[in-house]
Amino acid sequence: MNTIVLMGRLARDPETKLASTQKGKTKVSRFPLVVKRNRTSKAFVVMITAYGML
């Protein structure tokens, strides 16, 4: 499994929805994360999707 750790700030509030799966209901949240690059003033945006069981 690959792992990545990003530290940044939320560009806006997370959007949370309830999704149906074969095992039941799951909350799914999406939000843009603004990550600053090392040693520069430039930043990039990563769209994050997080999910988990209720």
mmCIF file as Biopython writes it, N, C-alpha, C and O atoms, coordinates in Angstrom:
data_model
#
loop_
_atom_site.group_PDB
_atom_site.id
_atom_site.type_symbol
_atom_site.label_atom_id
_atom_site.label_alt_id
_atom_site.label_comp_id
_atom_site.label_asym_id
_atom_site.label_entity_id
_atom_site.label_seq_id
_atom_site.pdbx_PDB_ins_code
_atom_site.Cartn_x
_atom_site.Cartn_y
_atom_site.Cartn_z
_atom_site.occupancy
_atom_site.B_iso_or_equiv
_atom_site.auth_seq_id
_atom_site.auth_asym_id
_atom_site.pdbx_PDB_model_num
ATOM 1   N N  . MET A ? 1  ? 0.840   -1.168 0.000  1.0 0.0 1  A 1 
ATOM 2   C CA . MET A ? 1  ? 0.000   0.000  0.000  1.0 0.0 1  A 1 
ATOM 3   C C  . MET A ? 1  ? 0.892   1.239  0.000  1.0 0.0 1  A 1 
ATOM 4   O O  . MET A ? 1  ? 1.891   1.287  0.716  1.0 0.0 1  A 1 
ATOM 5   N N  . ASN A ? 2  ? 0.540   2.218  -0.784 1.0 0.0 2  A 1 
ATOM 6   C CA . ASN A ? 2  ? 1.255   3.488  -0.816 1.0 0.0 2  A 1 
ATOM 7   C C  . ASN A ? 2  ? 0.601   4.453  0.157  1.0 0.0 2  A 1 
ATOM 8   O O  . ASN A ? 2  ? -0.617  4.447  0.330  1.0 0.0 2  A 1 
ATOM 9   N N  . THR A ? 3  ? 1.413   5.277  0.786  1.0 0.0 3  A 1 
ATOM 10  C CA . THR A ? 3  ? 0.918   6.261  1.741  1.0 0.0 3  A 1 
ATOM 11  C C  . THR A ? 3  ? 1.490   7.617  1.400  1.0 0.0 3  A 1 
ATOM 12  O O  . THR A ? 3  ? 2.660   7.736  1.037  1.0 0.0 3  A 1 
ATOM 13  N N  . ILE A ? 4  ? 0.652   8.653  1.519  1.0 0.0 4  A 1 
ATOM 14  C CA . ILE A ? 4  ? 1.111   10.020 1.313  1.0 0.0 4  A 1 
ATOM 15  C C  . ILE A ? 4  ? 0.544   10.868 2.445  1.0 0.0 4  A 1 
ATOM 16  O O  . ILE A ? 4  ? -0.599  10.678 2.860  1.0 0.0 4  A 1 
ATOM 17  N N  . VAL A ? 5  ? 1.343   11.797 2.936  1.0 0.0 5  A 1 
ATOM 18  C CA . VAL A ? 5  ? 0.916   12.704 3.999  1.0 0.0 5  A 1 
ATOM 19  C C  . VAL A ? 5  ? 0.984   14.117 3.441  1.0 0.0 5  A 1 
ATOM 20  O O  . VAL A ? 5  ? 2.048   14.581 3.030  1.0 0.0 5  A 1 
ATOM 21  N N  . LEU A ? 6  ? -0.155  14.797 3.427  1.0 0.0 6  A 1 
ATOM 22  C CA . LEU A ? 6  ? -0.228  16.176 2.954  1.0 0.0 6  A 1 
ATOM 23  C C  . LEU A ? 6  ? -0.677  17.065 4.106  1.0 0.0 6  A 1 
ATOM 24  O O  . LEU A ? 6  ? -1.600  16.723 4.846  1.0 0.0 6  A 1 
ATOM 25  N N  . MET A ? 7  ? -0.019  18.201 4.248  1.0 0.0 7  A 1 
ATOM 26  C CA . MET A ? 7  ? -0.430  19.187 5.240  1.0 0.0 7  A 1 
ATOM 27  C C  . MET A ? 7  ? -0.788  20.454 4.488  1.0 0.0 7  A 1 
ATOM 28  O O  . MET A ? 7  ? -0.030  20.918 3.636  1.0 0.0 7  A 1 
ATOM 29  N N  . GLY A ? 8  ? -1.944  21.009 4.808  1.0 0.0 8  A 1 
ATOM 30  C CA . GLY A ? 8  ? -2.381  22.203 4.119  1.0 0.0 8  A 1 
ATOM 31  C C  . GLY A ? 8  ? -3.591  22.799 4.795  1.0 0.0 8  A 1 
ATOM 32  O O  . GLY A ? 8  ? -3.855  22.550 5.971  1.0 0.0 8  A 1 
ATOM 33  N N  . ARG A ? 9  ? -4.317  23.586 4.037  1.0 0.0 9  A 1 
ATOM 34  C CA . ARG A ? 9  ? -5.521  24.215 4.581  1.0 0.0 9  A 1 
ATOM 35  C C  . ARG A ? 9  ? -6.702  23.907 3.676  1.0 0.0 9  A 1 
ATOM 36  O O  . ARG A ? 9  ? -6.539  23.672 2.479  1.0 0.0 9  A 1 
ATOM 37  N N  . LEU A ? 10 ? -7.881  23.912 4.258  1.0 0.0 10 A 1 
ATOM 38  C CA . LEU A ? 10 ? -9.090  23.668 3.475  1.0 0.0 10 A 1 
ATOM 39  C C  . LEU A ? 10 ? -9.417  24.904 2.653  1.0 0.0 10 A 1 
ATOM 40  O O  . LEU A ? 10 ? -9.396  26.022 3.169  1.0 0.0 10 A 1 
ATOM 41  N N  . ALA A ? 11 ? -9.716  24.708 1.392  1.0 0.0 11 A 1 
ATOM 42  C CA . ALA A ? 11 ? -10.084 25.828 0.529  1.0 0.0 11 A 1 
ATOM 43  C C  . ALA A ? 11 ? -11.556 26.201 0.731  1.0 0.0 11 A 1 
ATOM 44  O O  . ALA A ? 11 ? -11.943 27.348 0.510  1.0 0.0 11 A 1 
ATOM 45  N N  . ARG A ? 12 ? -12.372 25.233 1.150  1.0 0.0 12 A 1 
ATOM 46  C CA . ARG A ? 12 ? -13.781 25.490 1.475  1.0 0.0 12 A 1 
ATOM 47  C C  . ARG A ? 12 ? -14.282 24.360 2.376  1.0 0.0 12 A 1 
ATOM 48  O O  . ARG A ? 12 ? -13.580 23.371 2.586  1.0 0.0 12 A 1 
ATOM 49  N N  . ASP A ? 13 ? -15.472 24.508 2.896  1.0 0.0 13 A 1 
ATOM 50  C CA . ASP A ? 13 ? -16.035 23.506 3.793  1.0 0.0 13 A 1 
ATOM 51  C C  . ASP A ? 13 ? -16.245 22.180 3.062  1.0 0.0 13 A 1 
ATOM 52  O O  . ASP A ? 13 ? -16.573 22.172 1.876  1.0 0.0 13 A 1 
ATOM 53  N N  . PRO A ? 14 ? -16.058 21.062 3.765  1.0 0.0 14 A 1 
ATOM 54  C CA . PRO A ? 14 ? -16.284 19.750 3.132  1.0 0.0 14 A 1 
ATOM 55  C C  . PRO A ? 14 ? -17.744 19.546 2.751  1.0 0.0 14 A 1 
ATOM 56  O O  . PRO A ? 14 ? -18.648 19.987 3.460  1.0 0.0 14 A 1 
ATOM 57  N N  . GLU A ? 15 ? -17.966 18.876 1.627  1.0 0.0 15 A 1 
ATOM 58  C CA . GLU A ? 15 ? -19.310 18.475 1.202  1.0 0.0 15 A 1 
ATOM 59  C C  . GLU A ? 15 ? -19.488 17.018 1.626  1.0 0.0 15 A 1 
ATOM 60  O O  . GLU A ? 15 ? -18.731 16.152 1.185  1.0 0.0 15 A 1 
ATOM 61  N N  . THR A ? 16 ? -20.471 16.738 2.470  1.0 0.0 16 A 1 
ATOM 62  C CA . THR A ? 16 ? -20.681 15.384 2.975  1.0 0.0 16 A 1 
ATOM 63  C C  . THR A ? 16 ? -22.000 14.838 2.454  1.0 0.0 16 A 1 
ATOM 64  O O  . THR A ? 16 ? -23.035 15.503 2.512  1.0 0.0 16 A 1 
ATOM 65  N N  . LYS A ? 17 ? -21.942 13.610 1.942  1.0 0.0 17 A 1 
ATOM 66  C CA . LYS A ? 17 ? -23.125 12.929 1.435  1.0 0.0 17 A 1 
ATOM 67  C C  . LYS A ? 17 ? -23.189 11.534 2.026  1.0 0.0 17 A 1 
ATOM 68  O O  . LYS A ? 17 ? -22.186 11.019 2.519  1.0 0.0 17 A 1 
ATOM 69  N N  . LEU A ? 18 ? -24.345 10.929 1.982  1.0 0.0 18 A 1 
ATOM 70  C CA . LEU A ? 18 ? -24.531 9.566  2.447  1.0 0.0 18 A 1 
ATOM 71  C C  . LEU A ? 18 ? -24.654 8.668  1.227  1.0 0.0 18 A 1 
ATOM 72  O O  . LEU A ? 18 ? -25.511 8.893  0.373  1.0 0.0 18 A 1 
ATOM 73  N N  . ALA A ? 19 ? -23.807 7.657  1.142  1.0 0.0 19 A 1 
ATOM 74  C CA . ALA A ? 19 ? -23.791 6.757  -0.011 1.0 0.0 19 A 1 
ATOM 75  C C  . ALA A ? 19 ? -24.190 5.354  0.435  1.0 0.0 19 A 1 
ATOM 76  O O  . ALA A ? 19 ? -23.838 4.920  1.531  1.0 0.0 19 A 1 
ATOM 77  N N  . SER A ? 20 ? -24.923 4.653  -0.417 1.0 0.0 20 A 1 
ATOM 78  C CA . SER A ? 20 ? -25.304 3.275  -0.141 1.0 0.0 20 A 1 
ATOM 79  C C  . SER A ? 20 ? -24.258 2.330  -0.717 1.0 0.0 20 A 1 
ATOM 80  O O  . SER A ? 20 ? -23.805 2.502  -1.849 1.0 0.0 20 A 1 
ATOM 81  N N  . THR A ? 21 ? -23.881 1.333  0.073  1.0 0.0 21 A 1 
ATOM 82  C CA . THR A ? 21 ? -22.952 0.313  -0.369 1.0 0.0 21 A 1 
ATOM 83  C C  . THR A ? 21 ? -23.567 -1.050 -0.085 1.0 0.0 21 A 1 
ATOM 84  O O  . THR A ? 21 ? -24.654 -1.138 0.486  1.0 0.0 21 A 1 
ATOM 85  N N  . GLN A ? 22 ? -22.890 -2.087 -0.473 1.0 0.0 22 A 1 
ATOM 86  C CA . GLN A ? 22 ? -23.394 -3.439 -0.213 1.0 0.0 22 A 1 
ATOM 87  C C  . GLN A ? 22 ? -23.420 -3.746 1.278  1.0 0.0 22 A 1 
ATOM 88  O O  . GLN A ? 22 ? -24.212 -4.575 1.726  1.0 0.0 22 A 1 
ATOM 89  N N  . LYS A ? 23 ? -22.565 -3.087 2.048  1.0 0.0 23 A 1 
ATOM 90  C CA . LYS A ? 23 ? -22.488 -3.342 3.486  1.0 0.0 23 A 1 
ATOM 91  C C  . LYS A ? 23 ? -23.300 -2.355 4.316  1.0 0.0 23 A 1 
ATOM 92  O O  . LYS A ? 23 ? -23.297 -2.446 5.544  1.0 0.0 23 A 1 
ATOM 93  N N  . GLY A ? 24 ? -23.990 -1.420 3.682  1.0 0.0 24 A 1 
ATOM 94  C CA . GLY A ? 24 ? -24.801 -0.446 4.417  1.0 0.0 24 A 1 
ATOM 95  C C  . GLY A ? 24 ? -24.560 0.959  3.918  1.0 0.0 24 A 1 
ATOM 96  O O  . GLY A ? 24 ? -24.215 1.176  2.757  1.0 0.0 24 A 1 
ATOM 97  N N  . LYS A ? 25 ? -24.749 1.908  4.814  1.0 0.0 25 A 1 
ATOM 98  C CA . LYS A ? 25 ? -24.579 3.326  4.486  1.0 0.0 25 A 1 
ATOM 99  C C  . LYS A ? 25 ? -23.180 3.782  4.860  1.0 0.0 25 A 1 
ATOM 100 O O  . LYS A ? 25 ? -22.609 3.333  5.854  1.0 0.0 25 A 1 
ATOM 101 N N  . THR A ? 26 ? -22.629 4.692  4.039  1.0 0.0 26 A 1 
ATOM 102 C CA . THR A ? 26 ? -21.296 5.242  4.274  1.0 0.0 26 A 1 
ATOM 103 C C  . THR A ? 26 ? -21.331 6.742  4.031  1.0 0.0 26 A 1 
ATOM 104 O O  . THR A ? 26 ? -21.934 7.205  3.063  1.0 0.0 26 A 1 
ATOM 105 N N  . LYS A ? 27 ? -20.683 7.504  4.910  1.0 0.0 27 A 1 
ATOM 106 C CA . LYS A ? 27 ? -20.526 8.933  4.684  1.0 0.0 27 A 1 
ATOM 107 C C  . LYS A ? 27 ? -19.344 9.160  3.757  1.0 0.0 27 A 1 
ATOM 108 O O  . LYS A ? 27 ? -18.289 8.544  3.913  1.0 0.0 27 A 1 
ATOM 109 N N  . VAL A ? 28 ? -19.531 10.056 2.784  1.0 0.0 28 A 1 
ATOM 110 C CA . VAL A ? 28 ? -18.468 10.409 1.846  1.0 0.0 28 A 1 
ATOM 111 C C  . VAL A ? 28 ? -18.311 11.928 1.882  1.0 0.0 28 A 1 
ATOM 112 O O  . VAL A ? 28 ? -19.275 12.663 1.663  1.0 0.0 28 A 1 
ATOM 113 N N  . SER A ? 29 ? -17.109 12.389 2.156  1.0 0.0 29 A 1 
ATOM 114 C CA . SER A ? 29 ? -16.828 13.824 2.201  1.0 0.0 29 A 1 
ATOM 115 C C  . SER A ? 29 ? -15.781 14.164 1.156  1.0 0.0 29 A 1 
ATOM 116 O O  . SER A ? 29 ? -14.814 13.427 0.962  1.0 0.0 29 A 1 
ATOM 117 N N  . ARG A ? 30 ? -15.988 15.299 0.480  1.0 0.0 30 A 1 
ATOM 118 C CA . ARG A ? 30 ? -15.029 15.787 -0.519 1.0 0.0 30 A 1 
ATOM 119 C C  . ARG A ? 30 ? -14.673 17.222 -0.171 1.0 0.0 30 A 1 
ATOM 120 O O  . ARG A ? 30 ? -15.532 18.016 0.214  1.0 0.0 30 A 1 
ATOM 121 N N  . PHE A ? 31 ? -13.381 17.543 -0.314 1.0 0.0 31 A 1 
ATOM 122 C CA . PHE A ? 31 ? -12.947 18.907 -0.048 1.0 0.0 31 A 1 
ATOM 123 C C  . PHE A ? 31 ? -11.609 19.163 -0.738 1.0 0.0 31 A 1 
ATOM 124 O O  . PHE A ? 31 ? -10.799 18.249 -0.889 1.0 0.0 31 A 1 
ATOM 125 N N  . PRO A ? 32 ? -11.378 20.406 -1.154 1.0 0.0 32 A 1 
ATOM 126 C CA . PRO A ? 32 ? -10.081 20.753 -1.735 1.0 0.0 32 A 1 
ATOM 127 C C  . PRO A ? 32 ? -9.103  21.146 -0.631 1.0 0.0 32 A 1 
ATOM 128 O O  . PRO A ? 32 ? -9.446  21.897 0.282  1.0 0.0 32 A 1 
ATOM 129 N N  . LEU A ? 33 ? -7.888  20.628 -0.730 1.0 0.0 33 A 1 
ATOM 130 C CA . LEU A ? 33 ? -6.831  20.928 0.223  1.0 0.0 33 A 1 
ATOM 131 C C  . LEU A ? 33 ? -5.741  21.710 -0.506 1.0 0.0 33 A 1 
ATOM 132 O O  . LEU A ? 33 ? -5.225  21.248 -1.525 1.0 0.0 33 A 1 
ATOM 133 N N  . VAL A ? 34 ? -5.386  22.888 0.004  1.0 0.0 34 A 1 
ATOM 134 C CA . VAL A ? 34 ? -4.340  23.721 -0.587 1.0 0.0 34 A 1 
ATOM 135 C C  . VAL A ? 34 ? -3.036  23.398 0.125  1.0 0.0 34 A 1 
ATOM 136 O O  . VAL A ? 34 ? -2.919  23.577 1.337  1.0 0.0 34 A 1 
ATOM 137 N N  . VAL A ? 35 ? -2.053  22.917 -0.640 1.0 0.0 35 A 1 
ATOM 138 C CA . VAL A ? 35 ? -0.767  22.495 -0.088 1.0 0.0 35 A 1 
ATOM 139 C C  . VAL A ? 35 ? 0.319   23.419 -0.620 1.0 0.0 35 A 1 
ATOM 140 O O  . VAL A ? 35 ? 0.449   23.606 -1.829 1.0 0.0 35 A 1 
ATOM 141 N N  . LYS A ? 36 ? 1.094   23.991 0.285  1.0 0.0 36 A 1 
ATOM 142 C CA . LYS A ? 36 ? 2.190   24.875 -0.104 1.0 0.0 36 A 1 
ATOM 143 C C  . LYS A ? 36 ? 3.421   24.040 -0.428 1.0 0.0 36 A 1 
ATOM 144 O O  . LYS A ? 36 ? 3.741   23.095 0.292  1.0 0.0 36 A 1 
ATOM 145 N N  . ARG A ? 37 ? 4.104   24.384 -1.498 1.0 0.0 37 A 1 
ATOM 146 C CA . ARG A ? 37 ? 5.330   23.670 -1.882 1.0 0.0 37 A 1 
ATOM 147 C C  . ARG A ? 37 ? 6.485   24.086 -0.980 1.0 0.0 37 A 1 
ATOM 148 O O  . ARG A ? 37 ? 6.487   25.181 -0.418 1.0 0.0 37 A 1 
ATOM 149 N N  . ASN A ? 38 ? 7.450   23.212 -0.852 1.0 0.0 38 A 1 
ATOM 150 C CA . ASN A ? 38 ? 8.623   23.510 -0.016 1.0 0.0 38 A 1 
ATOM 151 C C  . ASN A ? 38 ? 9.432   24.672 -0.574 1.0 0.0 38 A 1 
ATOM 152 O O  . ASN A ? 38 ? 9.693   24.743 -1.774 1.0 0.0 38 A 1 
ATOM 153 N N  . ARG A ? 39 ? 9.814   25.554 0.289  1.0 0.0 39 A 1 
ATOM 154 C CA . ARG A ? 39 ? 10.749  26.658 -0.015 1.0 0.0 39 A 1 
ATOM 155 C C  . ARG A ? 39 ? 10.305  27.601 -1.130 1.0 0.0 39 A 1 
ATOM 156 O O  . ARG A ? 39 ? 11.117  28.387 -1.617 1.0 0.0 39 A 1 
ATOM 157 N N  . THR A ? 40 ? 9.060   27.544 -1.540 1.0 0.0 40 A 1 
ATOM 158 C CA . THR A ? 40 ? 8.563   28.491 -2.544 1.0 0.0 40 A 1 
ATOM 159 C C  . THR A ? 40 ? 7.221   29.035 -2.071 1.0 0.0 40 A 1 
ATOM 160 O O  . THR A ? 40 ? 6.619   28.507 -1.136 1.0 0.0 40 A 1 
ATOM 161 N N  . SER A ? 41 ? 6.770   30.074 -2.715 1.0 0.0 41 A 1 
ATOM 162 C CA . SER A ? 41 ? 5.477   30.640 -2.355 1.0 0.0 41 A 1 
ATOM 163 C C  . SER A ? 41 ? 4.349   30.016 -3.179 1.0 0.0 41 A 1 
ATOM 164 O O  . SER A ? 41 ? 3.188   30.394 -3.023 1.0 0.0 41 A 1 
ATOM 165 N N  . LYS A ? 42 ? 4.682   29.070 -4.049 1.0 0.0 42 A 1 
ATOM 166 C CA . LYS A ? 42 ? 3.668   28.432 -4.877 1.0 0.0 42 A 1 
ATOM 167 C C  . LYS A ? 42 ? 2.931   27.351 -4.097 1.0 0.0 42 A 1 
ATOM 168 O O  . LYS A ? 42 ? 3.480   26.744 -3.178 1.0 0.0 42 A 1 
ATOM 169 N N  . ALA A ? 43 ? 1.673   27.120 -4.483 1.0 0.0 43 A 1 
ATOM 170 C CA . ALA A ? 43 ? 0.850   26.099 -3.833 1.0 0.0 43 A 1 
ATOM 171 C C  . ALA A ? 43 ? 0.090   25.332 -4.909 1.0 0.0 43 A 1 
ATOM 172 O O  . ALA A ? 43 ? -0.032  25.784 -6.047 1.0 0.0 43 A 1 
ATOM 173 N N  . PHE A ? 44 ? -0.413  24.173 -4.531 1.0 0.0 44 A 1 
ATOM 174 C CA . PHE A ? 44 ? -1.256  23.409 -5.445 1.0 0.0 44 A 1 
ATOM 175 C C  . PHE A ? 44 ? -2.454  22.883 -4.669 1.0 0.0 44 A 1 
ATOM 176 O O  . PHE A ? 44 ? -2.423  22.781 -3.443 1.0 0.0 44 A 1 
ATOM 177 N N  . VAL A ? 45 ? -3.505  22.552 -5.399 1.0 0.0 45 A 1 
ATOM 178 C CA . VAL A ? 45 ? -4.753  22.099 -4.789 1.0 0.0 45 A 1 
ATOM 179 C C  . VAL A ? 45 ? -4.947  20.623 -5.097 1.0 0.0 45 A 1 
ATOM 180 O O  . VAL A ? 45 ? -4.795  20.186 -6.238 1.0 0.0 45 A 1 
ATOM 181 N N  . VAL A ? 46 ? -5.284  19.859 -4.060 1.0 0.0 46 A 1 
ATOM 182 C CA . VAL A ? 46 ? -5.554  18.442 -4.187 1.0 0.0 46 A 1 
ATOM 183 C C  . VAL A ? 46 ? -6.991  18.201 -3.742 1.0 0.0 46 A 1 
ATOM 184 O O  . VAL A ? 46 ? -7.378  18.613 -2.648 1.0 0.0 46 A 1 
ATOM 185 N N  . MET A ? 47 ? -7.788  17.534 -4.582 1.0 0.0 47 A 1 
ATOM 186 C CA . MET A ? 47 ? -9.160  17.211 -4.196 1.0 0.0 47 A 1 
ATOM 187 C C  . MET A ? 47 ? -9.131  15.916 -3.385 1.0 0.0 47 A 1 
ATOM 188 O O  . MET A ? 47 ? -8.686  14.880 -3.880 1.0 0.0 47 A 1 
ATOM 189 N N  . ILE A ? 48 ? -9.605  15.976 -2.144 1.0 0.0 48 A 1 
ATOM 190 C CA . ILE A ? 48 ? -9.579  14.845 -1.226 1.0 0.0 48 A 1 
ATOM 191 C C  . ILE A ? 48 ? -10.980 14.231 -1.117 1.0 0.0 48 A 1 
ATOM 192 O O  . ILE A ? 48 ? -11.971 14.954 -1.015 1.0 0.0 48 A 1 
ATOM 193 N N  . THR A ? 49 ? -11.057 12.912 -1.140 1.0 0.0 49 A 1 
ATOM 194 C CA . THR A ? 49 ? -12.294 12.192 -0.877 1.0 0.0 49 A 1 
ATOM 195 C C  . THR A ? 49 ? -12.035 11.274 0.299  1.0 0.0 49 A 1 
ATOM 196 O O  . THR A ? 49 ? -11.131 10.439 0.265  1.0 0.0 49 A 1 
ATOM 197 N N  . ALA A ? 50 ? -12.845 11.437 1.351  1.0 0.0 50 A 1 
ATOM 198 C CA . ALA A ? 50 ? -12.710 10.616 2.563  1.0 0.0 50 A 1 
ATOM 199 C C  . ALA A ? 50 ? -14.011 9.896  2.787  1.0 0.0 50 A 1 
ATOM 200 O O  . ALA A ? 50 ? -15.081 10.464 2.566  1.0 0.0 50 A 1 
ATOM 201 N N  . TYR A ? 51 ? -13.941 8.635  3.228  1.0 0.0 51 A 1 
ATOM 202 C CA . TYR A ? 51 ? -15.149 7.871  3.439  1.0 0.0 51 A 1 
ATOM 203 C C  . TYR A ? 51 ? -14.973 6.955  4.640  1.0 0.0 51 A 1 
ATOM 204 O O  . TYR A ? 51 ? -13.853 6.651  5.051  1.0 0.0 51 A 1 
ATOM 205 N N  . GLY A ? 52 ? -16.096 6.523  5.193  1.0 0.0 52 A 1 
ATOM 206 C CA . GLY A ? 52 ? -16.065 5.611  6.335  1.0 0.0 52 A 1 
ATOM 207 C C  . GLY A ? 52 ? -17.468 5.180  6.705  1.0 0.0 52 A 1 
ATOM 208 O O  . GLY A ? 52 ? -18.452 5.792  6.290  1.0 0.0 52 A 1 
ATOM 209 N N  . MET A ? 53 ? -17.547 4.127  7.486  1.0 0.0 53 A 1 
ATOM 210 C CA . MET A ? 53 ? -18.845 3.578  7.899  1.0 0.0 53 A 1 
ATOM 211 C C  . MET A ? 53 ? -19.450 4.463  8.997  1.0 0.0 53 A 1 
ATOM 212 O O  . MET A ? 53 ? -18.731 5.141  9.732  1.0 0.0 53 A 1 
ATOM 213 N N  . LEU A ? 54 ? -20.768 4.443  9.089  1.0 0.0 54 A 1 
ATOM 214 C CA . LEU A ? 54 ? -21.465 5.182  10.147 1.0 0.0 54 A 1 
ATOM 215 C C  . LEU A ? 54 ? -21.421 4.418  11.445 1.0 0.0 54 A 1 
ATOM 216 O O  . LEU A ? 54 ? -21.955 4.882  12.453 1.0 0.0 54 A 1 
#
